[in-house]
Amino acid sequence: MNRVMGSLLHKFKREIMLIGPLRRLFLYFAEKKLYRNIVERGDPNWVSYNFPRQAREDNFYITLAIMRSIERGLTKGLISKQVWRKAFDFAGVHLPKKIKGAKSAFIKKYGVKPPALLAISLTKLCNLHCLGCYADSSQTDRQYLPFETASRIIKEQKQLWGSHFTVITGGEPFLYQNNGKTILDLAAEHPDTFFLVYTNGTLINEETARKLAVLGNITPAVSVEGFEKETDERRGAGVHQRILRTFEALKKVGVLFGISITPTRQNAELILSDEFIDYYFEKCGALYAWILQYTPVGRDPNLNLMVTPEQRIKMFRRVWQIIRQKQLPMIDFWNCGTAIGGCIAAGRPQVGYLHINWRGDVTPCVFKPYFSQNIIEVYKKGGNLNSILFSDFFKGIRQWQNDYVVQQPAEKMGNTIACCPARDHYERIYPLLCKPGVEPVDKLAEEALKDKNFRKGIIDYGKRFKTISEEIWDEEYLAPERKSGFKQNGATDD
């Protein structure tokens, strides 16, 4: 009886949220409650609970921006009722499972919370040949992760971690096909998992868009580099026009979608301009943006393509202005590290992830192409995802995370503006990559590891950025904590 009543109450809440005035009233009270829990009380259920107050505010404003974006999507009809119901059921039914069952068992066994998600590169095949592709994808490299393996990984993700969010990348995910199964079949086989799919967007036609709407558990993040000129320069002539047709197809059926952007030294200012934001969020209908700064891995790694340390600081200021003032979820994978305590690679507890490529190699993250174990081989030996999660390689990275941020008091936390071991602390990660048993995923990764000039260049870059970001971190994040602690100990401003 209680289960039936609970189901009816859930459905009532779901339908109420489709009514504009009631939805806005709900969001008003939800915002107040979230601010108290995240910022004022430091609720331990939030990853930021023991962070400096400024970092807790960063976490709150990203959460608020996501909520506001969903509200805009419903108001403007960019999210269909069907997609909304699937998303609401995911958030209202499946996410709470993380508090029970698998998550509780994981904590009891290992003494820490499980990772939040994982990323899978299903194929190396791509119909484009973009400059600086991190995966070195091409139209001829037909490497695929077996469908049965991919499905088992996602099943274990739920059973072992209580995690129901999976990132799919590539190659081009919509080219994936194995044993007659596609990415749509994977989503259908796991209706209780929500998939964020990074795609070039050129293969989503009206028929595919309709299928996505029926499934309701996939959100495409379509790659753009700027406007038509910038996108076509990196991705190929005519690509931007094909992307625009994809946007229209997705809007027509109410599939929630966003954009993915790769800032380089050439486009760093453009992709955060008001003109760019208005174009993609207002005209094209994107509801979120992921900013993945160019990192020199994969095809033709070039340190000179990276945004400069000075550009990155300007981006840091601008991204947080957009999130706080415009309430748009334009999330920079690096510059928003303050909200979640920096690096989330190697399956960091509560917020972290790991990455599995088309061969089954398990890497700490998409931008660290080195592995010590292969999931296919692990399965043959009777292991599972946790066998990899607690490998020496991954534990070594998590130990660095603990020493730098996770296990530090708020007033002594490491600078999470400079949060990435692959870009900002390469001198720390490099010895781990050179340990026996750790291998590069391909020749390109091997060459980068051996290249002394590359190593010196990336270490110098990290030192330069840390120097100019440290002042911001100390003055705006740590100093208020030290002052607060000083007063709590009975001292005065004098």
C-alpha positions as CSV (number, residue, x, y, z in Angstrom):
1,M,0.0,0.0,0.0
2,N,2.8,2.4,0.9
3,R,4.6,1.6,-2.4
4,V,1.4,2.4,-4.4
5,M,0.8,5.7,-2.5
6,G,4.5,6.6,-3.0
7,S,4.2,6.0,-6.8
8,L,1.0,8.0,-7.0
9,L,2.6,10.9,-5.1
10,H,5.7,10.8,-7.4
11,K,3.5,10.9,-10.5
12,F,1.5,13.8,-9.0
13,K,4.6,15.8,-8.4
14,R,5.9,15.0,-11.9
15,E,2.7,16.3,-13.5
16,I,2.5,19.4,-11.3
17,M,5.9,20.4,-12.6
18,L,4.5,20.7,-16.1
19,I,2.3,23.6,-14.9
20,G,4.3,26.8,-15.2
21,P,3.1,28.8,-12.2
22,L,3.4,25.8,-9.9
23,R,6.7,24.9,-11.2
24,R,8.1,28.3,-10.6
25,L,6.7,28.3,-7.1
26,F,8.4,25.0,-6.4
27,L,11.7,26.3,-7.8
28,Y,11.5,29.4,-5.5
29,F,11.3,27.3,-2.4
30,A,13.8,24.7,-3.7
31,E,16.3,27.5,-4.3
32,K,16.0,28.7,-0.7
33,K,16.4,25.2,0.7
34,L,19.4,24.4,-1.5
35,Y,21.2,27.6,-0.4
36,R,20.7,26.6,3.2
37,N,21.9,23.1,2.7
38,I,24.8,23.7,0.4
39,V,26.1,27.1,1.5
40,E,25.0,27.8,5.0
41,R,24.7,24.4,6.7
42,G,27.3,22.4,4.7
43,D,25.1,19.3,4.2
44,P,27.5,16.3,4.1
45,N,25.4,14.8,1.3
46,W,26.9,17.5,-1.0
47,V,30.5,17.1,-2.1
48,S,31.2,20.7,-1.2
49,Y,30.1,20.5,2.4
50,N,33.6,21.0,3.9
51,F,34.9,23.4,1.2
52,P,35.5,27.1,1.7
53,R,32.3,29.0,1.7
54,Q,33.1,30.6,-1.7
55,A,33.5,27.1,-3.2
56,R,30.2,26.0,-1.6
57,E,28.6,29.0,-3.3
58,D,30.1,28.0,-6.6
59,N,28.5,24.5,-6.2
60,F,25.1,26.1,-5.4
61,Y,25.1,28.4,-8.4
62,I,25.9,25.6,-10.8
63,T,23.0,23.6,-9.3
64,L,20.7,26.6,-9.6
65,A,21.8,27.2,-13.2
66,I,20.9,23.7,-14.1
67,M,17.5,24.0,-12.4
68,R,16.8,27.3,-14.2
69,S,17.8,25.9,-17.5
70,I,15.3,23.0,-17.2
71,E,12.6,25.5,-16.2
72,R,13.4,27.5,-19.4
73,G,13.3,24.3,-21.5
74,L,9.9,23.4,-20.2
75,T,8.5,26.9,-20.5
76,K,9.7,27.3,-24.1
77,G,8.7,23.8,-25.1
78,L,12.3,22.7,-25.7
79,I,11.7,19.7,-23.4
80,S,8.8,17.5,-24.4
81,K,6.4,16.1,-21.8
82,Q,7.6,12.6,-22.6
83,V,11.2,13.5,-22.1
84,W,10.4,15.4,-18.9
85,R,8.6,12.4,-17.5
86,K,11.5,10.2,-18.2
87,A,14.0,12.7,-16.7
88,F,11.8,13.2,-13.6
89,D,11.5,9.5,-13.0
90,F,15.2,9.2,-13.3
91,A,15.9,12.0,-10.7
92,G,13.0,11.0,-8.5
93,V,13.3,7.2,-8.5
94,H,16.7,6.1,-9.7
95,L,19.0,8.6,-8.1
96,P,17.6,8.0,-4.6
97,K,18.8,4.4,-5.0
98,K,22.3,5.8,-4.6
99,I,21.5,6.5,-1.0
100,K,20.4,2.9,-0.4
101,G,21.4,-0.5,-1.7
102,A,24.5,-0.5,-3.8
103,K,25.9,2.7,-2.4
104,S,25.4,1.6,1.2
105,A,27.0,-1.8,0.4
106,F,30.0,-0.1,-1.2
107,I,30.6,2.3,1.7
108,K,30.3,-0.6,4.2
109,K,32.8,-2.7,2.2
110,Y,35.4,0.0,1.2
111,G,34.8,2.8,3.7
112,V,34.3,5.5,1.0
113,K,31.6,6.6,-1.3
114,P,31.6,5.1,-4.9
115,P,32.3,7.2,-8.0
116,A,29.4,9.2,-9.4
117,L,29.6,8.2,-13.1
118,L,31.8,6.7,-15.8
119,A,32.7,7.6,-19.4
120,I,32.8,5.1,-22.3
121,S,34.3,5.7,-25.7
122,L,32.4,3.1,-27.6
123,T,34.3,3.5,-30.9
124,K,37.3,5.2,-32.4
125,L,35.5,5.6,-35.8
126,C,34.4,9.1,-36.8
127,N,33.0,10.6,-40.0
128,L,35.1,13.8,-39.4
129,H,38.8,14.4,-38.9
130,C,39.1,17.3,-36.5
131,L,42.3,19.1,-35.7
132,G,43.7,18.1,-32.4
133,C,41.2,15.3,-31.7
134,Y,42.0,13.9,-28.3
135,A,41.0,10.4,-29.5
136,D,42.8,10.6,-32.8
137,S,39.6,9.4,-34.4
138,S,39.2,8.8,-38.1
139,Q,37.0,7.5,-40.9
140,T,39.1,4.3,-41.2
141,D,39.8,3.2,-37.7
142,R,37.0,0.8,-37.0
143,Q,37.7,-0.1,-33.4
144,Y,34.6,-0.9,-31.3
145,L,33.9,-2.0,-27.7
146,P,31.7,-5.1,-27.9
147,F,28.1,-4.3,-27.1
148,E,27.8,-7.0,-24.5
149,T,30.9,-5.6,-22.7
150,A,29.5,-2.0,-22.8
151,S,26.2,-3.2,-21.4
152,R,27.8,-5.2,-18.7
153,I,29.9,-2.2,-17.6
154,I,26.8,-0.1,-17.3
155,K,25.0,-2.8,-15.4
156,E,27.9,-3.1,-12.9
157,Q,28.0,0.7,-12.6
158,K,24.5,0.5,-11.2
159,Q,24.9,-2.6,-9.2
160,L,28.3,-1.9,-7.6
161,W,28.2,1.9,-7.4
162,G,24.5,2.8,-7.4
163,S,25.4,5.1,-10.3
164,H,22.8,5.8,-13.1
165,F,24.7,8.4,-15.1
166,T,26.9,7.5,-18.0
167,V,28.9,9.7,-20.5
168,I,29.3,8.3,-24.0
169,T,32.0,9.7,-26.2
170,G,34.2,8.4,-29.0
171,G,35.0,8.7,-31.9
172,E,31.4,9.5,-33.0
173,P,28.9,7.6,-30.8
174,F,26.2,7.6,-33.5
175,L,28.4,5.6,-35.8
176,Y,28.7,2.8,-33.2
177,Q,27.4,-0.5,-34.3
178,N,28.3,-4.0,-32.9
179,N,26.4,-7.2,-33.5
180,G,23.6,-5.1,-35.0
181,K,23.3,-3.0,-31.9
182,T,23.7,0.8,-31.7
183,I,23.9,3.5,-29.0
184,L,20.1,3.6,-29.1
185,D,19.9,-0.1,-28.3
186,L,22.2,0.6,-25.3
187,A,20.0,3.3,-24.0
188,A,16.9,1.1,-24.5
189,E,18.6,-1.8,-22.6
190,H,19.3,0.6,-19.7
191,P,16.2,2.8,-19.3
192,D,17.2,3.6,-15.7
193,T,20.5,5.1,-16.8
194,F,20.7,8.7,-18.1
195,F,23.3,9.2,-21.0
196,L,25.2,12.3,-21.9
197,V,26.5,11.8,-25.4
198,Y,29.2,13.9,-26.9
199,T,28.6,14.0,-30.6
200,N,29.6,16.0,-33.7
201,G,25.9,16.2,-34.4
202,T,26.1,15.5,-38.1
203,L,24.4,12.1,-38.0
204,I,21.2,13.0,-36.0
205,N,18.4,13.3,-38.5
206,E,14.7,13.7,-37.9
207,E,14.2,9.9,-37.5
208,T,17.0,9.6,-35.0
209,A,15.7,12.6,-33.1
210,R,12.2,11.0,-32.8
211,K,13.9,7.8,-31.5
212,L,15.8,9.9,-28.9
213,A,12.5,11.5,-27.8
214,V,10.9,8.1,-27.3
215,L,13.8,6.8,-25.3
216,G,14.0,10.0,-23.2
217,N,17.2,9.1,-21.5
218,I,19.8,10.5,-23.9
219,T,20.9,14.1,-24.1
220,P,23.2,15.0,-27.0
221,A,26.0,17.5,-26.4
222,V,26.8,18.8,-29.9
223,S,30.3,20.0,-30.6
224,V,30.8,23.6,-31.9
225,E,34.0,25.7,-32.1
226,G,32.3,29.1,-32.4
227,F,30.1,30.2,-35.2
228,E,30.1,28.8,-38.7
229,K,33.5,30.0,-39.7
230,E,35.3,28.6,-36.6
231,T,33.4,25.3,-36.5
232,D,34.0,24.6,-40.2
233,E,37.7,25.5,-39.9
234,R,38.2,22.7,-37.4
235,R,35.6,20.2,-38.3
236,G,35.2,20.6,-42.1
237,A,33.2,22.6,-44.6
238,G,29.5,22.5,-44.2
239,V,29.5,20.9,-40.8
240,H,28.0,23.9,-39.0
241,Q,24.9,23.9,-41.3
242,R,24.4,20.2,-40.7
243,I,24.6,20.9,-36.9
244,L,21.9,23.6,-37.3
245,R,19.6,21.1,-39.0
246,T,20.3,18.7,-36.1
247,F,19.3,21.4,-33.6
248,E,16.0,22.0,-35.4
249,A,15.3,18.2,-35.5
250,L,15.9,17.9,-31.7
251,K,13.8,21.0,-30.9
252,K,10.9,19.7,-33.0
253,V,10.5,16.6,-30.8
254,G,11.6,18.2,-27.5
255,V,14.9,16.4,-26.8
256,L,17.0,18.2,-24.2
257,F,20.3,19.0,-25.8
258,G,23.4,21.2,-25.2
259,I,26.7,22.1,-26.8
260,S,30.3,21.1,-26.3
261,I,33.0,23.6,-26.9
262,T,36.8,23.2,-27.2
263,P,38.5,26.6,-26.3
264,T,41.9,27.2,-27.8
265,R,44.2,30.2,-27.9
266,Q,42.3,31.3,-31.0
267,N,38.6,31.2,-29.8
268,A,38.8,31.6,-26.0
269,E,37.2,35.0,-26.0
270,L,34.6,34.3,-28.7
271,I,33.0,31.3,-27.1
272,L,32.2,33.3,-23.9
273,S,30.9,36.4,-25.7
274,D,27.3,37.6,-25.3
275,E,26.8,37.1,-29.0
276,F,27.9,33.4,-28.9
277,I,25.8,32.7,-25.8
278,D,22.6,34.4,-27.2
279,Y,23.0,32.6,-30.5
280,Y,23.3,29.0,-29.1
281,F,21.1,29.3,-26.0
282,E,18.4,31.7,-27.3
283,K,18.3,31.1,-31.1
284,C,19.4,27.5,-31.3
285,G,17.8,26.1,-28.1
286,A,20.7,24.7,-26.3
287,L,20.0,24.2,-22.6
288,Y,23.6,23.7,-21.4
289,A,27.2,23.9,-22.5
290,W,30.3,21.9,-21.6
291,I,33.6,23.7,-22.0
292,L,36.5,21.3,-22.5
293,Q,39.6,23.3,-22.9
294,Y,42.0,22.0,-25.5
295,T,44.5,19.6,-23.9
296,P,47.6,18.5,-25.9
297,V,46.8,14.7,-26.2
298,G,45.8,12.6,-29.2
299,R,46.3,13.9,-32.7
300,D,49.1,16.4,-33.3
301,P,49.4,17.6,-29.7
302,N,50.3,21.3,-29.7
303,L,51.1,23.3,-26.6
304,N,50.6,26.5,-28.5
305,L,46.9,25.7,-29.1
306,M,46.2,25.7,-25.3
307,V,44.5,28.8,-23.9
308,T,47.2,30.9,-22.3
309,P,47.3,31.1,-18.4
310,E,46.1,34.7,-18.8
311,Q,43.2,33.7,-21.1
312,R,42.3,31.0,-18.7
313,I,41.9,33.4,-15.8
314,K,39.7,35.7,-17.9
315,M,37.7,32.6,-18.8
316,F,37.4,31.7,-15.1
317,R,36.0,35.2,-14.3
318,R,33.6,35.1,-17.3
319,V,32.3,31.6,-16.8
320,W,31.3,32.3,-13.2
321,Q,29.7,35.6,-14.3
322,I,27.6,33.7,-16.8
323,I,26.6,31.0,-14.3
324,R,25.8,33.4,-11.5
325,Q,24.2,36.3,-13.4
326,K,22.7,34.7,-16.4
327,Q,21.9,31.5,-14.6
328,L,23.1,29.4,-17.5
329,P,24.9,26.1,-17.0
330,M,27.9,26.9,-19.1
331,I,30.3,24.6,-17.2
332,D,34.0,24.7,-17.8
333,F,35.5,21.3,-16.9
334,W,38.6,23.1,-15.5
335,N,37.5,26.5,-14.4
336,C,34.5,25.2,-12.5
337,G,36.7,22.8,-10.5
338,T,36.2,25.0,-7.4
339,A,32.7,23.7,-7.1
340,I,33.6,20.1,-6.8
341,G,37.1,20.1,-5.3
342,G,39.1,19.9,-8.5
343,C,40.2,16.7,-10.2
344,I,37.6,13.9,-10.4
345,A,39.7,11.4,-12.3
346,A,40.5,7.8,-11.3
347,G,37.0,7.2,-9.8
348,R,37.3,9.8,-7.0
349,P,34.7,9.0,-4.3
350,Q,31.3,10.7,-4.6
351,V,31.9,12.9,-7.7
352,G,34.5,11.0,-9.7
353,Y,34.6,8.9,-12.8
354,L,36.9,6.7,-14.9
355,H,37.1,6.3,-18.7
356,I,36.9,3.1,-20.8
357,N,38.0,3.2,-24.4
358,W,37.0,1.2,-27.5
359,R,39.7,-1.5,-26.7
360,G,38.6,-1.8,-23.1
361,D,41.6,0.1,-21.7
362,V,40.6,1.9,-18.5
363,T,42.2,5.3,-18.1
364,P,41.9,7.7,-15.2
365,C,40.1,10.2,-17.4
366,V,39.6,11.1,-21.1
367,F,42.6,13.4,-21.1
368,K,45.1,10.9,-19.4
369,P,45.6,8.2,-22.1
370,Y,47.4,5.7,-19.9
371,F,46.1,2.5,-18.3
372,S,47.1,-0.4,-16.1
373,Q,44.2,-2.7,-16.7
374,N,41.8,-3.6,-19.5
375,I,38.2,-4.3,-18.6
376,I,37.9,-7.2,-21.1
377,E,40.9,-8.9,-19.6
378,V,39.6,-8.1,-16.1
379,Y,36.3,-9.8,-16.9
380,K,38.1,-12.9,-18.3
381,K,39.8,-13.2,-14.9
382,G,36.6,-12.9,-12.9
383,G,37.0,-9.3,-11.9
384,N,34.7,-6.3,-12.2
385,L,34.8,-2.5,-12.2
386,N,35.9,-2.4,-8.6
387,S,39.0,-4.5,-9.5
388,I,40.1,-1.5,-11.6
389,L,38.9,1.1,-9.2
390,F,41.2,-0.2,-6.5
391,S,44.2,-0.7,-8.7
392,D,47.5,0.8,-7.5
393,F,47.5,3.2,-10.5
394,F,44.1,4.7,-9.6
395,K,44.8,4.7,-5.9
396,G,48.0,6.6,-6.5
397,I,46.0,9.4,-8.3
398,R,43.3,9.5,-5.6
399,Q,46.1,9.8,-3.0
400,W,47.3,12.9,-4.7
401,Q,43.7,14.2,-4.8
402,N,43.4,13.5,-1.0
403,D,46.7,15.2,-0.2
404,Y,45.9,18.3,-2.4
405,V,42.2,18.8,-1.6
406,V,39.9,16.1,-0.3
407,Q,41.5,15.5,3.1
408,Q,42.5,19.1,3.8
409,P,40.6,21.5,6.0
410,A,38.8,24.4,4.2
411,E,41.4,27.0,5.1
412,K,44.2,24.8,3.7
413,M,42.7,23.3,0.6
414,G,44.9,23.2,-2.5
415,N,44.1,25.6,-5.3
416,T,41.2,24.1,-7.2
417,I,41.3,26.8,-9.9
418,A,44.6,25.0,-10.9
419,C,43.0,21.6,-10.5
420,C,44.2,19.3,-13.3
421,P,47.1,16.9,-12.8
422,A,47.4,16.6,-16.6
423,R,47.8,20.3,-17.2
424,D,48.5,22.0,-13.9
425,H,50.5,19.4,-11.9
426,Y,52.2,17.3,-14.6
427,E,55.3,16.9,-12.4
428,R,53.1,15.1,-9.9
429,I,51.3,12.8,-12.3
430,Y,54.3,12.0,-14.5
431,P,56.0,9.5,-12.1
432,L,52.7,7.6,-11.8
433,L,52.5,7.3,-15.6
434,C,56.0,5.9,-15.7
435,K,55.5,3.2,-13.1
436,P,55.8,-0.5,-14.2
437,G,52.5,-1.9,-15.4
438,V,51.2,1.5,-16.6
439,E,51.0,1.7,-20.4
440,P,50.1,4.3,-23.0
441,V,46.9,3.6,-25.0
442,D,48.6,4.2,-28.3
443,K,51.8,5.4,-30.0
444,L,50.9,9.0,-29.6
445,A,50.5,8.7,-25.9
446,E,53.8,6.9,-25.7
447,E,55.6,9.6,-27.7
448,A,54.2,12.3,-25.5
449,L,55.4,10.5,-22.4
450,K,59.0,10.3,-23.8
451,D,59.1,13.8,-25.2
452,K,61.2,15.9,-22.8
453,N,60.2,19.2,-24.5
454,F,56.6,18.3,-24.1
455,R,57.1,17.5,-20.5
456,K,59.0,20.7,-19.8
457,G,56.4,22.8,-21.7
458,I,53.4,21.4,-19.8
459,I,55.1,21.7,-16.5
460,D,56.1,25.3,-17.2
461,Y,52.5,26.0,-18.3
462,G,51.2,24.6,-15.0
463,K,53.6,26.7,-12.9
464,R,52.7,29.9,-14.8
465,F,49.0,29.3,-14.3
466,K,49.3,28.3,-10.7
467,T,51.3,31.5,-10.0
468,I,48.6,33.8,-11.3
469,S,45.6,31.8,-10.0
470,E,47.1,31.3,-6.5
471,E,46.4,34.9,-5.6
472,I,42.7,34.6,-6.5
473,W,42.4,31.3,-4.6
474,D,44.1,32.7,-1.5
475,E,42.3,36.0,-1.4
476,E,38.8,34.9,-2.4
477,Y,38.5,31.4,-1.1
478,L,41.0,30.8,1.7
479,A,41.4,34.2,3.4
480,P,37.7,34.4,4.5
481,E,38.1,30.9,6.0
482,R,41.2,31.9,8.0
483,K,39.5,35.1,9.1
484,S,36.3,33.2,10.2
485,G,38.4,30.6,12.1
486,F,40.4,33.4,13.8
487,K,37.2,35.1,15.0
488,Q,35.7,31.8,16.2
489,N,38.8,31.3,18.3
490,G,38.0,34.5,20.2
491,A,40.2,36.9,18.3
492,T,39.2,40.3,16.8
493,D,40.1,42.0,13.6
494,D,42.8,43.9,15.6
